[in-house]
Amino acid sequence: MADMTIAGEFFRGIVKDNPVFALVLGLCPTLAVTTSVENAIGMAGATLFVLVGSNVMVSALRKQIPPITRIPMFIIIICTFVTIIDMAMEAYTPPLYEALGIFIPLIVVNCIIIGRAEAYANRNTIKFSVVDALGIGAGFFVALVAIGAIRELLGTGEIVLFGLKLISIPIEPATFMILPGGAFMTIGVLMAMVNYNKIRKARKGA
Amino acid sequence: MEDSLFSIAVNGIFVQNFLLVQFLGLCSFVGVSKETKSAAGMSAAVLFVMIIASIASFLIYTYLLLPMGLTFLTTISFIIVIAFLVQLVEFIIRKFSPPLYRSLGIFLPLITTNCAILGVVILNTRLEYGFVQSVFYGISAGLGYTMVMLLMAAIREKSNAIKVPEAVEGLPHAFFITTLLSMAFVSYFQVIPT
């Protein structure tokens, strides 16, 4: 693995290995908290913190963790960081904590994090593990904010970010987009677009 | 706190359905709903572990974590308990019922990371349910999960015959079916008195 570059590893997480659209991991928080851009940013931030923390720890301890007990070890490491962010958010950002609710403790069972620990951090140096965590975290961030922006814009007619109105369009708000059905539809449409793009590229290459 | 058992059941199965309304357990939902047989196996395993996890987590939370002031360990202790229970259930089933093990076996390890299970036990503590209520909520959530899994698997099996554009095949198609199912759950079941 001599040809790994830091930039390459970082952008791989956003485009080629995008956790939501390419790997289809971590669907539950992706759909549940994207009723607004603000919630999406909060969730992606919390996940990024846990991802970086667990990747660093797993990578640092990868020679000490016996292979047979690695999964429970990973879960305990991840759980430690989840508890940290859970308590920090409860103390410093109570409204966001209320809005995200049960999905903050549920970061523990987010397949993205344990997947990266198992597939990447367990085999690579700390430096590249951090870059990988940042890249995957950024990919998750992009996906969440995209879904959140679409749902908030169509569902309420405007995007409000930390009290600032970013954009508003003169439409009748479609409450459907805020309801769970809207989440499934948005991700379905986005995935179909990603697939379409992939198929077109493959045809061009062939 | 004072929710009646009937309202807990209706909430768990229909109004707050885990898959379609609360978005819990979606990974397994899109993963194993391709055929009815594996969907049924997964649902049975989830229902089973959900009930045991509700019981175990209630006992641990009430008699261990609360009196000792260790509530900050809630998440970590619950996930360990669930992982332990899943292992235990796997051993027991393998020992006593090999046929059941062959049909459920491959799904059991996946359950540890199924957010529906951890979701049930965390919701139980957040809603401050008592013992009977916790167990009841576990059962209803599991039944709701089972129902939607079977519905979805049946629809997906039948919809194999439909010709869709190449880009929509597979997951996007599954998500569109889920959209319709979810709309039905959100719109129709809200009229049930709770």
Chai-1 contact restraints between the chains, C-beta under 6 A:
chainA,res_idxA,chainB,res_idxB,connection_type,confidence,min_distance_angstrom,max_distance_angstrom,comment,restraint_id
A,L27,B,L26,contact,1.0,0.0,6.0,A-B,restraint_1
A,L27,B,C27,contact,1.0,0.0,6.0,A-B,restraint_2
A,C28,B,F23,contact,1.0,0.0,6.0,A-B,restraint_3
A,C28,B,L24,contact,1.0,0.0,6.0,A-B,restraint_4
A,C28,B,L26,contact,1.0,0.0,6.0,A-B,restraint_5
A,C28,B,C115,contact,1.0,0.0,6.0,A-B,restraint_6
A,L31,B,F23,contact,1.0,0.0,6.0,A-B,restraint_7
A,A32,B,F23,contact,1.0,0.0,6.0,A-B,restraint_8
A,I75,B,I79,contact,1.0,0.0,6.0,A-B,restraint_9
A,C79,B,T75,contact,1.0,0.0,6.0,A-B,restraint_10
A,C79,B,I76,contact,1.0,0.0,6.0,A-B,restraint_11
A,C79,B,I79,contact,1.0,0.0,6.0,A-B,restraint_12
A,T83,B,T75,contact,1.0,0.0,6.0,A-B,restraint_13
A,I102,B,I122,contact,1.0,0.0,6.0,A-B,restraint_14
A,P105,B,T75,contact,1.0,0.0,6.0,A-B,restraint_15
A,P105,B,I122,contact,1.0,0.0,6.0,A-B,restraint_16
A,L106,B,C115,contact,1.0,0.0,6.0,A-B,restraint_17
A,V108,B,T75,contact,1.0,0.0,6.0,A-B,restraint_18
A,V108,B,I79,contact,1.0,0.0,6.0,A-B,restraint_19
A,V109,B,T113,contact,1.0,0.0,6.0,A-B,restraint_20
A,V109,B,C115,contact,1.0,0.0,6.0,A-B,restraint_21
A,V109,B,L118,contact,1.0,0.0,6.0,A-B,restraint_22
A,C111,B,C27,contact,1.0,0.0,6.0,A-B,restraint_23
A,L179,B,V186,contact,1.0,0.0,6.0,A-B,restraint_24
A,P180,B,V21,contact,1.0,0.0,6.0,A-B,restraint_25
A,P180,B,S182,contact,1.0,0.0,6.0,A-B,restraint_26
A,P180,B,V186,contact,1.0,0.0,6.0,A-B,restraint_27
A,G181,B,T179,contact,1.0,0.0,6.0,A-B,restraint_28
A,G181,B,S182,contact,1.0,0.0,6.0,A-B,restraint_29
A,G181,B,M183,contact,1.0,0.0,6.0,A-B,restraint_30
A,F184,B,F175,contact,1.0,0.0,6.0,A-B,restraint_31
A,F184,B,T178,contact,1.0,0.0,6.0,A-B,restraint_32
A,F184,B,T179,contact,1.0,0.0,6.0,A-B,restraint_33
A,F184,B,S182,contact,1.0,0.0,6.0,A-B,restraint_34
A,M185,B,T179,contact,1.0,0.0,6.0,A-B,restraint_35
A,I187,B,F175,contact,1.0,0.0,6.0,A-B,restraint_36
A,G188,B,P172,contact,1.0,0.0,6.0,A-B,restraint_37
A,G188,B,F175,contact,1.0,0.0,6.0,A-B,restraint_38
A,G188,B,F176,contact,1.0,0.0,6.0,A-B,restraint_39
A,M191,B,L171,contact,1.0,0.0,6.0,A-B,restraint_40
A,M191,B,P172,contact,1.0,0.0,6.0,A-B,restraint_41
A,A192,B,A167,contact,1.0,0.0,6.0,A-B,restraint_42
A,A192,B,V168,contact,1.0,0.0,6.0,A-B,restraint_43
A,A192,B,P172,contact,1.0,0.0,6.0,A-B,restraint_44
A,N195,B,A167,contact,1.0,0.0,6.0,A-B,restraint_45
A,Y196,B,A167,contact,1.0,0.0,6.0,A-B,restraint_46
A,I199,B,E166,contact,1.0,0.0,6.0,A-B,restraint_47
A,I199,B,A167,contact,1.0,0.0,6.0,A-B,restraint_48
